[in-house]
Amino acid sequence: MVQKIALFNHNSGISKTTTTFNLGWMLAAKGKRVILVDADPQCNLTRMALGEETEDDEARIEAIYDTGSNIKTGLAPAFEFQPKAIEAVDCIPIEGRDGLFLLPGHVGFSEYEVTLGIAQELSGSIQSLKNLPGSIADLLEKTAKKFNADYILIDISPSLGAINQNLLMISDFFIVPTTADFFSVMAIDSLAKVLPKWYAWAKAASSLQNLKDATYPFPQVTLRFLGIIVQTFEIIRGKETAAFDNLIQKIEQVVSSKLVPIMRQNNMMLPEQVYAEQGVDRSFCLTKISNFNSLIALSQEHRTPIYDLTPQQLRQTGVVLKKNQAKQAEFQKTFADLADKIIALTSAAYAISA
């Protein structure tokens, strides 16, 4: 059974896409079959996974899109009222990592925003729109089945629109990536107000007979909060700077005092014991990831996680090479530990629900 994990924060510029790519690669390295879903119309995850550095890259990407293997085309039967059913997308195997696949994004995916918003606002009361709220879940489930996926990681755009509301509410779990700045504090405070409304809508939608009888029924809501990730902060002499440490504490405080209590009230949390068994404390911080610095550009160039870049790809020697290899080892341990936590948390949740 596939587990759908959304990475969502409506605050932009937080390295969410980089984290999704590196985490997905690590989960696949641990033997899981993973589909990365690029649900952001900016298509940054698609660019990272497929590359766009050369003319050959551009030609290869164009050929992929000519086949219709992307999220927008996959949903077209529902949103463009085509006389055919939604089918699984032919995901793209990601070079260099067995078991890792990409469901490419599409710039035009946002064209479906208004129609989906109308359908969700009216709760499917208009007959022609009743198939839309459950269509994204149907596409992901069919695609997961085709590829025998263990996990789907969904890279969600930084907005509070209807598409993101739907994507989050059809997921099994979600992670909130943050960065050490004041805007992340504001974003979490905002999520504490928005998510209960979205959850209430989803619970109501899943019980409506009209949506149950749709060609693509809206699923039961099983969403649970896994935790936050704090990233892109600076390390000096082995620890966070005072300014970043202060901001990280503010983020953790607003999560524990505002977001988590609301999530508990709305049944969007795992049992406390499950978090405790994986070393997740009351800050619900799954991990802290320091600034990638120059390694990020090389990672994007070679379509390879930061921790898997070879010395040849780093194109460095001497002290600089050793310094970056030490950073790579740090990132490898960070993502390995994060992947282990996610596997354990989601497995525990599945055992409880079973």
C-alpha positions, 0 to 999 in steps of 0.5 A, a space after each residue: 500500500 502506497 503512502 502519500 507524503 506531501 511537503 507543504 509550506 506556503 512560504 517560498 524559498 525554503 529549499 523544499 524541492 531540494 529536500 524532496 529530491 534528496 529525501 526521495 533518493 535516500 528512501 530509494 537507496 534504502 530499498 523503497 520504490 518512490 515516485 516524486 510528484 512535481 505538483 508545483 507549476 514552476 516545475 523546479 523538481 522536474 528541472 532538478 530530476 531531468 536537467 536542462 543544462 544542454 540542448 540534449 537535455 532540452 530535447 529529451 525533456 521535450 520528447 517526454 512531454 510529447 508523450 503526455 507523461 505529466 501531471 496536467 495531461 494525466 488529469 485532463 480526462 477529468 478536467 477537460 471532460 474527455 471521453 476516457 478515464 484517467 490512466 496511470 502516468 508513465 513516470 520517468 525513471 531517474 538516472 542513477 537511482 533504481 526504484 526512483 521515478 518522477 511524475 513530471 510537473 506542467 506549467 499549465 497545471 495551474 489552469 485547473 485551479 479555478 475549476 477545481 475551486 468551484 467544484 470544491 466550493 459547491 461540493 460536487 453539487 453540479 453534476 459535471 463537476 463531481 468527478 474533479 475533487 477525487 480525480 487527483 487521488 485517483 491518478 496518484 493511486 493508479 500511478 502508484 499501483 502501476 509502479 508498485 510504489 511504497 511512497 509518493 512524495 508530493 512537492 507542493 507549490 507555495 500557495 493556499 489555492 484549491 489544488 494545494 488544498 486537494 493535494 494535502 487532504 488526499 495525502 496520508 502524511 505531511 511535512 512542513 519544510 521551514 527555513 530559519 527566518 521570521 516568514 516561516 514563523 508567520 507561515 506556521 501561524 497561518 497554517 494553524 488557521 487554514 488547515 482545520 478549515 481544509 480538514 473540515 471540508 475534506 471530511 465533509 466531502 468524503 461523506 457526501 453521497 454525490 462525491 462517493 458516487 462519482 467516477 473518481 470518488 473523493 477518498 476518506 481523509 487519513 492525513 497525519 502530521 509527521 513534523 517540520 524540517 528546519 533548513 538553510 541555516 548557517 553553521 559557525 564553529 560546529 553550531 548554529 549562529 545565535 541569530 539562527 538559533 533564536 529563529 529556530 526556537 521561535 519556529 519550534 515554539 509556534 509549532 508546539 504551541 499553536 500548530 500541534 494543538 490544532 492538529 490534535 483537535 482535528 485528529 491530524 496527529 499520530 499517537 504521542 508514543 509513535 513520535 517519542 519512539 523515533 526521538 521526535 520531541 515536542 518541537 516536532 522537528 524531524 531534522 535540521 539541515 544546514 545551508 547547502 552552499 556551493 554544493 546545491 549548484 553541482 547537485 542540480 547540474 549533475 541531477 544527483 543528491 548532494 551527498 552522492 556527488 563524486 570527487 570528479 563531479 565536485 571538480 575540487 582538490 586538496 583542502 576544499 575537496 576534503 571540506 566539501 566531502 565532510 559536508 557530504 558525509 554530514 548531509 548523507 547522515 542527516 538524510 539517512 536518519 530522516 528517511 529512517 524516521 519517516 519509514 518508522 513513523 509511516 509504518 507505525 501509522 499503518 500498523 495502527 490503522 490496520 
